[in-house]
Amino acid sequence: MNLPRDIEASKLIKALRKLGYETTRQSGSHIRLTTQQNGQHHLTIPNHDPLKIGTLNAIITEVAKHLGVSKQELVERLF
């Protein structure tokens, strides 16, 4: 599984909106997203361009775990 290397935070947020995440607040350069699907889940994304690969991997892992899908399936759905 290969993650995209140069994804911007805004593109990731837009992709996560398709999965039911909504922006709930922003504090400085960090944006908080929340979803009610499969129970409430909060996610904080740094507003960086591009996101570091480790940060992106951690976000993808957390979302996949919450939604109960594999990381590979989530990456295919998002990108």
PyMOL commands that place a pseudoatom at each C-alpha (Angstrom):
pseudoatom trace, name=CA, resn=MET, resi=1, chain=A, elem=C, hetatm=0, pos=[0.000, 0.000, 0.000]
pseudoatom trace, name=CA, resn=ASN, resi=2, chain=A, elem=C, hetatm=0, pos=[1.410, 3.352, -1.029]
pseudoatom trace, name=CA, resn=LEU, resi=3, chain=A, elem=C, hetatm=0, pos=[0.191, 6.574, 0.500]
pseudoatom trace, name=CA, resn=PRO, resi=4, chain=A, elem=C, hetatm=0, pos=[0.245, 9.735, -1.601]
pseudoatom trace, name=CA, resn=ARG, resi=5, chain=A, elem=C, hetatm=0, pos=[3.416, 11.668, -0.803]
pseudoatom trace, name=CA, resn=ASP, resi=6, chain=A, elem=C, hetatm=0, pos=[2.399, 15.244, -1.413]
pseudoatom trace, name=CA, resn=ILE, resi=7, chain=A, elem=C, hetatm=0, pos=[-1.174, 15.599, -0.211]
pseudoatom trace, name=CA, resn=GLU, resi=8, chain=A, elem=C, hetatm=0, pos=[-2.332, 18.893, 1.233]
pseudoatom trace, name=CA, resn=ALA, resi=9, chain=A, elem=C, hetatm=0, pos=[-4.432, 19.079, 4.395]
pseudoatom trace, name=CA, resn=SER, resi=10, chain=A, elem=C, hetatm=0, pos=[-7.260, 20.742, 2.453]
pseudoatom trace, name=CA, resn=LYS, resi=11, chain=A, elem=C, hetatm=0, pos=[-7.438, 17.805, 0.015]
pseudoatom trace, name=CA, resn=LEU, resi=12, chain=A, elem=C, hetatm=0, pos=[-7.494, 15.296, 2.865]
pseudoatom trace, name=CA, resn=ILE, resi=13, chain=A, elem=C, hetatm=0, pos=[-10.249, 17.207, 4.654]
pseudoatom trace, name=CA, resn=LYS, resi=14, chain=A, elem=C, hetatm=0, pos=[-12.298, 17.346, 1.452]
pseudoatom trace, name=CA, resn=ALA, resi=15, chain=A, elem=C, hetatm=0, pos=[-11.869, 13.574, 0.994]
pseudoatom trace, name=CA, resn=LEU, resi=16, chain=A, elem=C, hetatm=0, pos=[-12.839, 12.881, 4.619]
pseudoatom trace, name=CA, resn=ARG, resi=17, chain=A, elem=C, hetatm=0, pos=[-16.026, 14.923, 4.193]
pseudoatom trace, name=CA, resn=LYS, resi=18, chain=A, elem=C, hetatm=0, pos=[-17.196, 12.243, 1.759]
pseudoatom trace, name=CA, resn=LEU, resi=19, chain=A, elem=C, hetatm=0, pos=[-16.994, 9.790, 4.675]
pseudoatom trace, name=CA, resn=GLY, resi=20, chain=A, elem=C, hetatm=0, pos=[-19.141, 11.947, 6.953]
pseudoatom trace, name=CA, resn=TYR, resi=21, chain=A, elem=C, hetatm=0, pos=[-16.516, 14.044, 8.735]
pseudoatom trace, name=CA, resn=GLU, resi=22, chain=A, elem=C, hetatm=0, pos=[-17.336, 17.723, 9.311]
pseudoatom trace, name=CA, resn=THR, resi=23, chain=A, elem=C, hetatm=0, pos=[-15.141, 20.582, 10.448]
pseudoatom trace, name=CA, resn=THR, resi=24, chain=A, elem=C, hetatm=0, pos=[-16.082, 21.463, 14.021]
pseudoatom trace, name=CA, resn=ARG, resi=25, chain=A, elem=C, hetatm=0, pos=[-13.391, 23.995, 14.888]
pseudoatom trace, name=CA, resn=GLN, resi=26, chain=A, elem=C, hetatm=0, pos=[-9.988, 25.383, 14.032]
pseudoatom trace, name=CA, resn=SER, resi=27, chain=A, elem=C, hetatm=0, pos=[-7.349, 26.440, 16.500]
pseudoatom trace, name=CA, resn=GLY, resi=28, chain=A, elem=C, hetatm=0, pos=[-4.345, 28.044, 14.834]
pseudoatom trace, name=CA, resn=SER, resi=29, chain=A, elem=C, hetatm=0, pos=[-3.031, 25.667, 12.192]
pseudoatom trace, name=CA, resn=HIS, resi=30, chain=A, elem=C, hetatm=0, pos=[-4.966, 22.610, 13.422]
pseudoatom trace, name=CA, resn=ILE, resi=31, chain=A, elem=C, hetatm=0, pos=[-8.412, 21.677, 12.150]
pseudoatom trace, name=CA, resn=ARG, resi=32, chain=A, elem=C, hetatm=0, pos=[-10.715, 19.402, 14.136]
pseudoatom trace, name=CA, resn=LEU, resi=33, chain=A, elem=C, hetatm=0, pos=[-13.084, 17.095, 12.280]
pseudoatom trace, name=CA, resn=THR, resi=34, chain=A, elem=C, hetatm=0, pos=[-15.925, 15.106, 13.826]
pseudoatom trace, name=CA, resn=THR, resi=35, chain=A, elem=C, hetatm=0, pos=[-18.175, 12.334, 12.573]
pseudoatom trace, name=CA, resn=GLN, resi=36, chain=A, elem=C, hetatm=0, pos=[-21.217, 10.661, 14.095]
pseudoatom trace, name=CA, resn=GLN, resi=37, chain=A, elem=C, hetatm=0, pos=[-20.942, 7.511, 11.955]
pseudoatom trace, name=CA, resn=ASN, resi=38, chain=A, elem=C, hetatm=0, pos=[-20.139, 4.381, 13.990]
pseudoatom trace, name=CA, resn=GLY, resi=39, chain=A, elem=C, hetatm=0, pos=[-20.235, 6.542, 17.124]
pseudoatom trace, name=CA, resn=GLN, resi=40, chain=A, elem=C, hetatm=0, pos=[-18.675, 9.924, 17.651]
pseudoatom trace, name=CA, resn=HIS, resi=41, chain=A, elem=C, hetatm=0, pos=[-15.085, 10.294, 16.472]
pseudoatom trace, name=CA, resn=HIS, resi=42, chain=A, elem=C, hetatm=0, pos=[-12.829, 13.366, 16.612]
pseudoatom trace, name=CA, resn=LEU, resi=43, chain=A, elem=C, hetatm=0, pos=[-9.802, 13.865, 14.413]
pseudoatom trace, name=CA, resn=THR, resi=44, chain=A, elem=C, hetatm=0, pos=[-7.245, 16.689, 14.429]
pseudoatom trace, name=CA, resn=ILE, resi=45, chain=A, elem=C, hetatm=0, pos=[-5.421, 17.504, 11.213]
pseudoatom trace, name=CA, resn=PRO, resi=46, chain=A, elem=C, hetatm=0, pos=[-2.550, 19.998, 10.960]
pseudoatom trace, name=CA, resn=ASN, resi=47, chain=A, elem=C, hetatm=0, pos=[-3.156, 22.507, 8.176]
pseudoatom trace, name=CA, resn=HIS, resi=48, chain=A, elem=C, hetatm=0, pos=[0.176, 21.863, 6.439]
pseudoatom trace, name=CA, resn=ASP, resi=49, chain=A, elem=C, hetatm=0, pos=[1.118, 21.707, 2.780]
pseudoatom trace, name=CA, resn=PRO, resi=50, chain=A, elem=C, hetatm=0, pos=[2.078, 18.920, 2.279]
pseudoatom trace, name=CA, resn=LEU, resi=51, chain=A, elem=C, hetatm=0, pos=[1.319, 16.666, 5.237]
pseudoatom trace, name=CA, resn=LYS, resi=52, chain=A, elem=C, hetatm=0, pos=[4.260, 14.614, 6.463]
pseudoatom trace, name=CA, resn=ILE, resi=53, chain=A, elem=C, hetatm=0, pos=[3.937, 10.959, 5.489]
pseudoatom trace, name=CA, resn=GLY, resi=54, chain=A, elem=C, hetatm=0, pos=[3.982, 9.789, 9.115]
pseudoatom trace, name=CA, resn=THR, resi=55, chain=A, elem=C, hetatm=0, pos=[1.198, 12.207, 10.031]
pseudoatom trace, name=CA, resn=LEU, resi=56, chain=A, elem=C, hetatm=0, pos=[-0.880, 11.087, 7.050]
pseudoatom trace, name=CA, resn=ASN, resi=57, chain=A, elem=C, hetatm=0, pos=[-0.296, 7.438, 7.945]
pseudoatom trace, name=CA, resn=ALA, resi=58, chain=A, elem=C, hetatm=0, pos=[-1.440, 8.029, 11.543]
pseudoatom trace, name=CA, resn=ILE, resi=59, chain=A, elem=C, hetatm=0, pos=[-4.605, 9.820, 10.371]
pseudoatom trace, name=CA, resn=ILE, resi=60, chain=A, elem=C, hetatm=0, pos=[-5.427, 7.076, 7.841]
pseudoatom trace, name=CA, resn=THR, resi=61, chain=A, elem=C, hetatm=0, pos=[-4.831, 4.374, 10.483]
pseudoatom trace, name=CA, resn=GLU, resi=62, chain=A, elem=C, hetatm=0, pos=[-7.108, 6.115, 12.995]
pseudoatom trace, name=CA, resn=VAL, resi=63, chain=A, elem=C, hetatm=0, pos=[-9.938, 6.650, 10.495]
pseudoatom trace, name=CA, resn=ALA, resi=64, chain=A, elem=C, hetatm=0, pos=[-9.699, 3.079, 9.167]
pseudoatom trace, name=CA, resn=LYS, resi=65, chain=A, elem=C, hetatm=0, pos=[-9.851, 1.700, 12.705]
pseudoatom trace, name=CA, resn=HIS, resi=66, chain=A, elem=C, hetatm=0, pos=[-12.906, 3.823, 13.538]
pseudoatom trace, name=CA, resn=LEU, resi=67, chain=A, elem=C, hetatm=0, pos=[-14.752, 2.866, 10.347]
pseudoatom trace, name=CA, resn=GLY, resi=68, chain=A, elem=C, hetatm=0, pos=[-13.773, -0.794, 10.642]
pseudoatom trace, name=CA, resn=VAL, resi=69, chain=A, elem=C, hetatm=0, pos=[-12.094, -1.043, 7.245]
pseudoatom trace, name=CA, resn=SER, resi=70, chain=A, elem=C, hetatm=0, pos=[-8.544, -1.824, 6.177]
pseudoatom trace, name=CA, resn=LYS, resi=71, chain=A, elem=C, hetatm=0, pos=[-6.088, 0.986, 5.501]
pseudoatom trace, name=CA, resn=GLN, resi=72, chain=A, elem=C, hetatm=0, pos=[-5.786, -0.151, 1.881]
pseudoatom trace, name=CA, resn=GLU, resi=73, chain=A, elem=C, hetatm=0, pos=[-9.558, 0.040, 1.357]
pseudoatom trace, name=CA, resn=LEU, resi=74, chain=A, elem=C, hetatm=0, pos=[-9.700, 3.485, 2.970]
pseudoatom trace, name=CA, resn=VAL, resi=75, chain=A, elem=C, hetatm=0, pos=[-6.862, 4.820, 0.798]
pseudoatom trace, name=CA, resn=GLU, resi=76, chain=A, elem=C, hetatm=0, pos=[-8.652, 3.542, -2.312]
pseudoatom trace, name=CA, resn=ARG, resi=77, chain=A, elem=C, hetatm=0, pos=[-11.899, 5.247, -1.230]
pseudoatom trace, name=CA, resn=LEU, resi=78, chain=A, elem=C, hetatm=0, pos=[-10.210, 8.559, -0.375]
pseudoatom trace, name=CA, resn=PHE, resi=79, chain=A, elem=C, hetatm=0, pos=[-7.730, 8.944, -3.219]
for i in range(1, 79): cmd.bond("trace and resi %d" % i, "trace and resi %d" % (i + 1))
show_as sticks, trace
zoom trace
